[in-house]
Amino acid sequence: AVVHFWAAWCEPCKFLDSVLAQLAADSPSVAVVRVEAEEAADISEQYSVSVVPYFLFFRDGKVVDSLEGADAAALSSKFAALAGVGGAVANGGGATASPAAAAAPPSYVQPSISGTCRAAPALVDAPAGQGDLQERLKQLVSQKPVMLFMKGTPDAPRCGFSRKVVEALQQCGADFGTFDILSDEGVRQGLKEFSQWPTYPQLYVAGELLGGCDIVLEMAEAGELGQELAKAGAGGKDAQRQHLEGLVRQQPVMLFMKGTPDAPRCGFSRKVVEALRAAGEEFGSFDILSDEGVRQGLKELSNWPTYPQVYVQGELLGGCDIVLEMAEAGELKETIDEMKARM
């Protein structure tokens, strides 16, 4: 059997796939399997696949040869040897290339780095000693407040999980650094042990592991990722603003108060809770005493210096005085309903 590790974004893979299809048609006794390297990360890791296209040749369940890169002539030769034409599979075999391989453009027939989709070179040379590696890993995870260890780069991620985490960070407006773990096997293996986390991507905030793809995406979906980054001083103003805008829209009516509706911690907050309940309004609440970042940030976002603050569909209705005046005039519910309708 021949296993082709490929990636949809890699043009040489598409060409070699057509060559492989022709070879398989000529030799139906040889099974051909295609594995999307970035989606089958565990299998790729098992066989140390760091470049695509990459081919493994199996006989009786054992790997007997491999091929890295877009070399159609070598692929044809090794395939023919596996099929029993032209000798044993080893070092390229000795079979004549098939018509499909012979018709290949020279840039693909000749072994060439340009015929592969490789990771970028390592940013820093790998030290020799284990102690040096540990020190280097500590420096890498703290290189920026937010560091993402991923496959590929943000502009060219080489696995779907890495791409999703990049998108989540970008949606938060976070400023983050990255390291391509495919570019340095020492970092790739060492960081697994360093963090006790076996897979990639891995996201670090202030030098501490936040989590992998599942955790990051869950936090993003729950609106917690920007908050976490902002707490660490790593999210920047864009991330904090996005977090605050998400909070004021968490419910159609949101009350930012001191304490909770059942246990208000100031008289003004208690009065606004009573007014909203008297108007029959359902509302969410946020205790601004529980988060200093939100407490200060919301003053700037709304240009309103005091609490409580009431928001309808993300738009500031007002503070205690305005809400109580509307309630006394019998206009509170009508105003809230009008704001809901137009937003």
C-alpha beads as a LAMMPS data file, in Angstrom:
LAMMPS data file: protein, C-alpha beads

343 atoms
342 bonds

1 atom types
1 bond types

-500.0 500.0 xlo xhi
-500.0 500.0 ylo yhi
-500.0 500.0 zlo zhi

Masses

1 110.0

Atoms # bond

1 1 1 0.000 0.000 0.000
2 1 1 1.009 3.608 -0.564
3 1 1 -0.100 6.336 1.863
4 1 1 -0.068 9.927 0.598
5 1 1 0.028 12.617 3.288
6 1 1 -1.311 15.756 1.641
7 1 1 -2.841 19.165 2.321
8 1 1 -5.484 20.998 0.328
9 1 1 -3.514 24.251 0.389
10 1 1 -0.340 22.691 -1.099
11 1 1 -0.204 22.834 -4.914
12 1 1 2.530 20.141 -5.300
13 1 1 0.224 17.716 -3.442
14 1 1 -2.461 18.168 -6.101
15 1 1 -0.023 17.380 -8.885
16 1 1 1.442 14.322 -7.153
17 1 1 -2.067 13.108 -6.401
18 1 1 -2.816 12.977 -10.136
19 1 1 0.446 11.091 -10.720
20 1 1 -0.459 8.648 -7.953
21 1 1 -3.932 8.132 -9.403
22 1 1 -2.434 7.152 -12.772
23 1 1 0.031 4.772 -11.106
24 1 1 -2.782 3.161 -9.116
25 1 1 -4.850 2.735 -12.267
26 1 1 -1.885 0.958 -13.924
27 1 1 -1.279 -1.270 -10.882
28 1 1 -4.610 -2.029 -9.202
29 1 1 -2.956 -4.559 -6.867
30 1 1 -1.382 -1.696 -4.886
31 1 1 -3.760 0.019 -2.482
32 1 1 -3.545 3.811 -2.297
33 1 1 -4.622 5.761 0.787
34 1 1 -4.811 9.549 1.093
35 1 1 -4.386 11.147 4.540
36 1 1 -5.014 14.868 5.033
37 1 1 -2.032 15.635 7.245
38 1 1 -3.477 18.634 9.052
39 1 1 -6.753 16.937 9.930
40 1 1 -5.240 13.571 10.942
41 1 1 -2.708 15.155 13.288
42 1 1 -2.207 12.016 15.403
43 1 1 -1.298 9.891 12.391
44 1 1 0.988 12.598 11.039
45 1 1 2.727 12.815 14.399
46 1 1 3.077 9.038 14.594
47 1 1 4.982 8.947 11.313
48 1 1 6.860 12.245 11.886
49 1 1 5.271 13.936 8.889
50 1 1 6.395 17.566 8.823
51 1 1 6.381 18.179 5.053
52 1 1 3.789 17.549 2.374
53 1 1 3.574 15.837 -0.019
54 1 1 4.928 12.846 1.890
55 1 1 4.565 9.179 0.937
56 1 1 4.912 5.971 2.949
57 1 1 5.234 2.593 1.241
58 1 1 3.917 -0.420 3.148
59 1 1 4.467 -4.122 2.566
60 1 1 2.892 -6.721 4.874
61 1 1 1.885 -3.974 7.282
62 1 1 5.397 -2.538 7.633
63 1 1 6.879 0.682 6.295
64 1 1 9.507 -0.292 3.716
65 1 1 10.222 3.084 2.154
66 1 1 9.236 6.737 2.160
67 1 1 9.376 9.760 -0.097
68 1 1 9.393 13.431 0.834
69 1 1 8.576 16.194 -1.623
70 1 1 7.132 16.528 -5.103
71 1 1 9.405 14.184 -7.066
72 1 1 7.172 12.449 -9.602
73 1 1 9.979 10.285 -11.048
74 1 1 10.961 8.955 -7.614
75 1 1 7.315 8.343 -6.741
76 1 1 6.824 6.349 -9.929
77 1 1 10.010 4.372 -9.313
78 1 1 9.177 3.485 -5.728
79 1 1 5.589 2.650 -6.640
80 1 1 6.724 0.330 -9.426
81 1 1 9.177 -1.406 -7.091
82 1 1 6.425 -1.937 -4.525
83 1 1 4.215 -3.381 -7.234
84 1 1 7.000 -5.837 -8.073
85 1 1 8.217 -4.143 -11.265
86 1 1 11.885 -3.231 -11.359
87 1 1 13.195 -4.604 -8.060
88 1 1 12.874 -4.096 -4.325
89 1 1 11.744 -0.852 -2.762
90 1 1 14.849 0.961 -1.545
91 1 1 16.562 4.248 -2.268
92 1 1 14.321 5.082 -5.155
93 1 1 14.145 1.611 -6.717
94 1 1 15.028 1.143 -10.358
95 1 1 11.798 1.163 -12.286
96 1 1 11.098 3.399 -15.265
97 1 1 8.746 6.263 -14.588
98 1 1 5.192 5.898 -15.808
99 1 1 3.841 8.050 -18.654
100 1 1 2.179 10.287 -16.049
101 1 1 5.507 10.925 -14.316
102 1 1 7.370 11.330 -17.579
103 1 1 4.954 14.078 -18.592
104 1 1 5.581 16.008 -15.375
105 1 1 7.048 19.515 -15.592
106 1 1 10.768 19.568 -14.760
107 1 1 10.222 21.610 -11.613
108 1 1 8.277 18.712 -10.171
109 1 1 10.291 15.793 -11.563
110 1 1 13.567 17.053 -10.082
111 1 1 13.829 16.890 -6.276
112 1 1 13.550 20.471 -5.085
113 1 1 12.586 22.342 -1.931
114 1 1 10.222 24.399 -4.062
115 1 1 8.329 21.198 -4.734
116 1 1 7.393 20.799 -1.087
117 1 1 5.306 22.758 1.392
118 1 1 7.680 23.194 4.279
119 1 1 7.593 25.095 7.540
120 1 1 9.692 28.202 7.917
121 1 1 13.183 27.774 9.394
122 1 1 13.546 27.922 13.155
123 1 1 13.683 31.398 14.633
124 1 1 16.438 30.422 17.085
125 1 1 18.992 27.633 16.821
126 1 1 18.213 24.745 19.130
127 1 1 20.598 24.437 22.058
128 1 1 22.347 21.144 22.653
129 1 1 21.634 20.531 26.342
130 1 1 18.326 19.621 27.982
131 1 1 18.827 22.353 30.583
132 1 1 19.378 24.859 27.819
133 1 1 16.208 23.656 26.101
134 1 1 14.152 24.168 29.263
135 1 1 15.529 27.684 29.618
136 1 1 14.780 28.387 25.975
137 1 1 11.217 27.124 26.334
138 1 1 10.687 29.436 29.329
139 1 1 11.903 32.338 27.230
140 1 1 9.736 31.367 24.253
141 1 1 6.464 31.069 26.189
142 1 1 7.143 34.500 27.716
143 1 1 8.370 36.153 24.519
144 1 1 5.115 38.129 24.294
145 1 1 2.193 38.449 26.732
146 1 1 0.249 36.095 24.422
147 1 1 2.177 33.345 22.627
148 1 1 0.614 30.781 20.313
149 1 1 2.578 27.639 19.474
150 1 1 1.011 26.400 16.282
151 1 1 1.572 24.529 13.042
152 1 1 2.494 27.080 10.425
153 1 1 2.011 30.829 10.739
154 1 1 -1.074 33.033 11.258
155 1 1 -1.099 33.867 7.540
156 1 1 -0.505 30.254 6.495
157 1 1 -1.663 27.848 9.222
158 1 1 -0.849 24.213 8.481
159 1 1 -3.631 22.576 10.454
160 1 1 -7.286 23.340 10.962
161 1 1 -6.978 23.552 14.760
162 1 1 -4.230 26.170 14.536
163 1 1 -6.285 28.158 12.052
164 1 1 -9.304 28.191 14.375
165 1 1 -7.287 29.458 17.344
166 1 1 -5.708 32.192 15.214
167 1 1 -9.184 33.287 14.128
168 1 1 -10.420 33.332 17.738
169 1 1 -7.493 35.513 18.833
170 1 1 -7.898 37.848 15.880
171 1 1 -11.603 38.249 16.613
172 1 1 -10.643 39.338 20.138
173 1 1 -8.313 41.945 18.687
174 1 1 -5.469 40.385 20.659
175 1 1 -1.846 41.148 19.920
176 1 1 -0.042 37.809 19.973
177 1 1 3.236 36.223 18.972
178 1 1 3.567 32.814 17.350
179 1 1 6.080 30.024 16.984
180 1 1 5.850 27.406 14.237
181 1 1 6.479 24.111 16.032
182 1 1 6.985 22.362 12.683
183 1 1 10.149 24.412 12.266
184 1 1 11.909 23.014 15.336
185 1 1 11.512 19.407 16.471
186 1 1 13.285 20.129 19.772
187 1 1 10.739 22.779 20.720
188 1 1 7.882 20.673 19.362
189 1 1 8.682 17.689 21.590
190 1 1 10.113 19.636 24.520
191 1 1 7.099 21.882 24.952
192 1 1 4.792 18.858 25.284
193 1 1 6.773 17.774 28.330
194 1 1 7.308 21.316 29.594
195 1 1 3.563 22.030 29.646
196 1 1 2.307 18.465 30.169
197 1 1 0.079 19.047 27.148
198 1 1 0.417 16.499 24.322
199 1 1 -1.080 18.315 21.343
200 1 1 -0.908 21.553 19.385
201 1 1 -1.799 24.380 19.161
202 1 1 -0.953 25.600 22.673
203 1 1 -1.773 29.120 23.880
204 1 1 0.248 30.796 26.632
205 1 1 -0.726 33.978 28.468
206 1 1 1.906 35.720 30.591
207 1 1 4.066 32.604 30.330
208 1 1 1.344 30.246 31.597
209 1 1 -0.483 27.653 29.516
210 1 1 -4.087 28.714 28.918
211 1 1 -4.981 25.621 26.896
212 1 1 -5.313 24.043 23.507
213 1 1 -7.803 24.408 20.697
214 1 1 -10.900 23.110 22.522
215 1 1 -10.397 25.282 25.595
216 1 1 -9.642 28.424 23.597
217 1 1 -12.676 27.948 21.345
218 1 1 -14.958 27.248 24.321
219 1 1 -13.758 30.435 26.013
220 1 1 -14.238 32.411 22.802
221 1 1 -17.769 31.069 22.347
222 1 1 -18.632 31.944 25.948
223 1 1 -17.228 35.459 25.515
224 1 1 -14.509 34.755 28.087
225 1 1 -11.388 34.759 25.917
226 1 1 -11.125 38.524 25.531
227 1 1 -11.776 38.920 29.248
228 1 1 -8.992 36.497 30.126
229 1 1 -6.528 38.219 27.833
230 1 1 -7.537 41.655 29.142
231 1 1 -7.050 40.516 32.756
232 1 1 -3.526 39.482 31.919
233 1 1 -2.916 42.859 30.310
234 1 1 -2.391 40.999 27.065
235 1 1 -5.485 41.692 25.094
236 1 1 -4.956 45.353 24.379
237 1 1 -7.680 47.988 24.107
238 1 1 -9.351 46.277 21.167
239 1 1 -9.807 43.074 23.148
240 1 1 -11.087 44.917 26.215
241 1 1 -13.516 46.968 24.146
242 1 1 -14.843 43.841 22.446
243 1 1 -15.277 42.192 25.844
244 1 1 -17.238 45.179 27.194
245 1 1 -19.404 45.399 24.078
246 1 1 -20.199 41.712 24.516
247 1 1 -21.159 42.264 28.165
248 1 1 -23.572 45.127 27.515
249 1 1 -25.319 42.937 24.924
250 1 1 -25.368 39.785 27.026
251 1 1 -29.117 40.267 27.675
252 1 1 -31.628 42.644 25.998
253 1 1 -31.610 44.633 29.262
254 1 1 -28.368 44.671 31.266
255 1 1 -27.839 46.355 34.637
256 1 1 -24.297 47.082 35.758
257 1 1 -24.528 47.530 39.493
258 1 1 -22.780 47.106 42.815
259 1 1 -23.687 43.667 44.088
260 1 1 -26.507 41.510 42.734
261 1 1 -30.260 42.103 42.326
262 1 1 -30.951 39.975 45.421
263 1 1 -28.072 41.472 47.393
264 1 1 -27.381 45.017 46.167
265 1 1 -24.404 46.708 47.770
266 1 1 -25.479 50.324 47.353
267 1 1 -28.789 52.197 47.655
268 1 1 -28.756 53.481 44.081
269 1 1 -28.363 49.977 42.694
270 1 1 -31.193 48.714 44.906
271 1 1 -33.535 51.463 43.672
272 1 1 -32.855 50.677 40.002
273 1 1 -33.453 46.955 40.612
274 1 1 -36.800 47.807 42.232
275 1 1 -37.770 50.093 39.333
276 1 1 -36.977 47.470 36.690
277 1 1 -38.880 44.789 38.590
278 1 1 -41.846 47.123 39.091
279 1 1 -41.896 47.686 35.312
280 1 1 -42.013 43.908 34.784
281 1 1 -38.705 43.875 32.940
282 1 1 -36.481 40.832 32.816
283 1 1 -32.850 41.858 32.991
284 1 1 -29.351 40.513 33.357
285 1 1 -26.861 42.016 35.769
286 1 1 -23.139 42.346 36.303
287 1 1 -21.485 43.131 39.623
288 1 1 -18.914 45.813 38.780
289 1 1 -17.266 45.241 42.171
290 1 1 -16.162 41.815 40.957
291 1 1 -14.051 43.100 38.067
292 1 1 -12.057 46.335 38.245
293 1 1 -11.271 46.176 34.531
294 1 1 -14.950 46.174 33.626
295 1 1 -15.723 48.804 36.268
296 1 1 -13.229 51.286 34.837
297 1 1 -13.542 50.293 31.192
298 1 1 -17.307 50.697 31.057
299 1 1 -17.071 54.279 32.310
300 1 1 -14.912 55.076 29.309
301 1 1 -16.984 53.042 26.836
302 1 1 -20.255 54.717 27.846
303 1 1 -18.794 58.079 28.824
304 1 1 -20.805 57.742 32.032
305 1 1 -18.831 58.115 35.268
306 1 1 -21.079 56.490 37.870
307 1 1 -23.008 53.307 38.643
308 1 1 -25.506 51.770 38.261
309 1 1 -25.836 51.844 34.462
310 1 1 -28.702 50.315 32.477
311 1 1 -28.227 49.168 28.857
312 1 1 -30.892 48.146 26.360
313 1 1 -29.717 46.142 23.332
314 1 1 -26.191 47.362 24.025
315 1 1 -27.148 51.078 24.191
316 1 1 -26.909 53.054 27.414
317 1 1 -30.320 54.012 28.804
318 1 1 -28.934 55.893 31.774
319 1 1 -28.031 55.804 35.433
320 1 1 -30.043 55.874 38.629
321 1 1 -31.550 59.375 38.267
322 1 1 -32.739 58.864 34.678
323 1 1 -34.191 55.404 35.362
324 1 1 -36.036 56.607 38.465
325 1 1 -37.399 59.688 36.648
326 1 1 -38.723 57.467 33.839
327 1 1 -40.240 55.073 36.362
328 1 1 -41.934 57.917 38.252
329 1 1 -43.365 59.289 34.982
330 1 1 -44.570 55.829 33.951
331 1 1 -42.292 55.896 30.926
332 1 1 -39.671 53.280 31.837
333 1 1 -41.225 50.194 30.258
334 1 1 -42.382 52.127 27.171
335 1 1 -38.892 53.558 26.630
336 1 1 -37.251 50.160 27.026
337 1 1 -39.708 48.574 24.595
338 1 1 -39.052 51.341 22.037
339 1 1 -35.285 50.814 22.319
340 1 1 -35.701 47.064 21.880
341 1 1 -37.841 47.575 18.787
342 1 1 -35.460 49.907 16.985
343 1 1 -32.221 48.083 17.742

Bonds

1 1 1 2
2 1 2 3
3 1 3 4
4 1 4 5
5 1 5 6
6 1 6 7
7 1 7 8
8 1 8 9
9 1 9 10
10 1 10 11
11 1 11 12
12 1 12 13
13 1 13 14
14 1 14 15
15 1 15 16
16 1 16 17
17 1 17 18
18 1 18 19
19 1 19 20
20 1 20 21
21 1 21 22
22 1 22 23
23 1 23 24
24 1 24 25
25 1 25 26
26 1 26 27
27 1 27 28
28 1 28 29
29 1 29 30
30 1 30 31
31 1 31 32
32 1 32 33
33 1 33 34
34 1 34 35
35 1 35 36
36 1 36 37
37 1 37 38
38 1 38 39
39 1 39 40
40 1 40 41
41 1 41 42
42 1 42 43
43 1 43 44
44 1 44 45
45 1 45 46
46 1 46 47
47 1 47 48
48 1 48 49
49 1 49 50
50 1 50 51
51 1 51 52
52 1 52 53
53 1 53 54
54 1 54 55
55 1 55 56
56 1 56 57
57 1 57 58
58 1 58 59
59 1 59 60
60 1 60 61
61 1 61 62
62 1 62 63
63 1 63 64
64 1 64 65
65 1 65 66
66 1 66 67
67 1 67 68
68 1 68 69
69 1 69 70
70 1 70 71
71 1 71 72
72 1 72 73
73 1 73 74
74 1 74 75
75 1 75 76
76 1 76 77
77 1 77 78
78 1 78 79
79 1 79 80
80 1 80 81
81 1 81 82
82 1 82 83
83 1 83 84
84 1 84 85
85 1 85 86
86 1 86 87
87 1 87 88
88 1 88 89
89 1 89 90
90 1 90 91
91 1 91 92
92 1 92 93
93 1 93 94
94 1 94 95
95 1 95 96
96 1 96 97
97 1 97 98
98 1 98 99
99 1 99 100
100 1 100 101
101 1 101 102
102 1 102 103
103 1 103 104
104 1 104 105
105 1 105 106
106 1 106 107
107 1 107 108
108 1 108 109
109 1 109 110
110 1 110 111
111 1 111 112
112 1 112 113
113 1 113 114
114 1 114 115
115 1 115 116
116 1 116 117
117 1 117 118
118 1 118 119
119 1 119 120
120 1 120 121
121 1 121 122
122 1 122 123
123 1 123 124
124 1 124 125
125 1 125 126
126 1 126 127
127 1 127 128
128 1 128 129
129 1 129 130
130 1 130 131
131 1 131 132
132 1 132 133
133 1 133 134
134 1 134 135
135 1 135 136
136 1 136 137
137 1 137 138
138 1 138 139
139 1 139 140
140 1 140 141
141 1 141 142
142 1 142 143
143 1 143 144
144 1 144 145
145 1 145 146
146 1 146 147
147 1 147 148
148 1 148 149
149 1 149 150
150 1 150 151
151 1 151 152
152 1 152 153
153 1 153 154
154 1 154 155
155 1 155 156
156 1 156 157
157 1 157 158
158 1 158 159
159 1 159 160
160 1 160 161
161 1 161 162
162 1 162 163
163 1 163 164
164 1 164 165
165 1 165 166
166 1 166 167
167 1 167 168
168 1 168 169
169 1 169 170
170 1 170 171
171 1 171 172
172 1 172 173
173 1 173 174
174 1 174 175
175 1 175 176
176 1 176 177
177 1 177 178
178 1 178 179
179 1 179 180
180 1 180 181
181 1 181 182
182 1 182 183
183 1 183 184
184 1 184 185
185 1 185 186
186 1 186 187
187 1 187 188
188 1 188 189
189 1 189 190
190 1 190 191
191 1 191 192
192 1 192 193
193 1 193 194
194 1 194 195
195 1 195 196
196 1 196 197
197 1 197 198
198 1 198 199
199 1 199 200
200 1 200 201
201 1 201 202
202 1 202 203
203 1 203 204
204 1 204 205
205 1 205 206
206 1 206 207
207 1 207 208
208 1 208 209
209 1 209 210
210 1 210 211
211 1 211 212
212 1 212 213
213 1 213 214
214 1 214 215
215 1 215 216
216 1 216 217
217 1 217 218
218 1 218 219
219 1 219 220
220 1 220 221
221 1 221 222
222 1 222 223
223 1 223 224
224 1 224 225
225 1 225 226
226 1 226 227
227 1 227 228
228 1 228 229
229 1 229 230
230 1 230 231
231 1 231 232
232 1 232 233
233 1 233 234
234 1 234 235
235 1 235 236
236 1 236 237
237 1 237 238
238 1 238 239
239 1 239 240
240 1 240 241
241 1 241 242
242 1 242 243
243 1 243 244
244 1 244 245
245 1 245 246
246 1 246 247
247 1 247 248
248 1 248 249
249 1 249 250
250 1 250 251
251 1 251 252
252 1 252 253
253 1 253 254
254 1 254 255
255 1 255 256
256 1 256 257
257 1 257 258
258 1 258 259
259 1 259 260
260 1 260 261
261 1 261 262
262 1 262 263
263 1 263 264
264 1 264 265
265 1 265 266
266 1 266 267
267 1 267 268
268 1 268 269
269 1 269 270
270 1 270 271
271 1 271 272
272 1 272 273
273 1 273 274
274 1 274 275
275 1 275 276
276 1 276 277
277 1 277 278
278 1 278 279
279 1 279 280
280 1 280 281
281 1 281 282
282 1 282 283
283 1 283 284
284 1 284 285
285 1 285 286
286 1 286 287
287 1 287 288
288 1 288 289
289 1 289 290
290 1 290 291
291 1 291 292
292 1 292 293
293 1 293 294
294 1 294 295
295 1 295 296
296 1 296 297
297 1 297 298
298 1 298 299
299 1 299 300
300 1 300 301
301 1 301 302
302 1 302 303
303 1 303 304
304 1 304 305
305 1 305 306
306 1 306 307
307 1 307 308
308 1 308 309
309 1 309 310
310 1 310 311
311 1 311 312
312 1 312 313
313 1 313 314
314 1 314 315
315 1 315 316
316 1 316 317
317 1 317 318
318 1 318 319
319 1 319 320
320 1 320 321
321 1 321 322
322 1 322 323
323 1 323 324
324 1 324 325
325 1 325 326
326 1 326 327
327 1 327 328
328 1 328 329
329 1 329 330
330 1 330 331
331 1 331 332
332 1 332 333
333 1 333 334
334 1 334 335
335 1 335 336
336 1 336 337
337 1 337 338
338 1 338 339
339 1 339 340
340 1 340 341
341 1 341 342
342 1 342 343
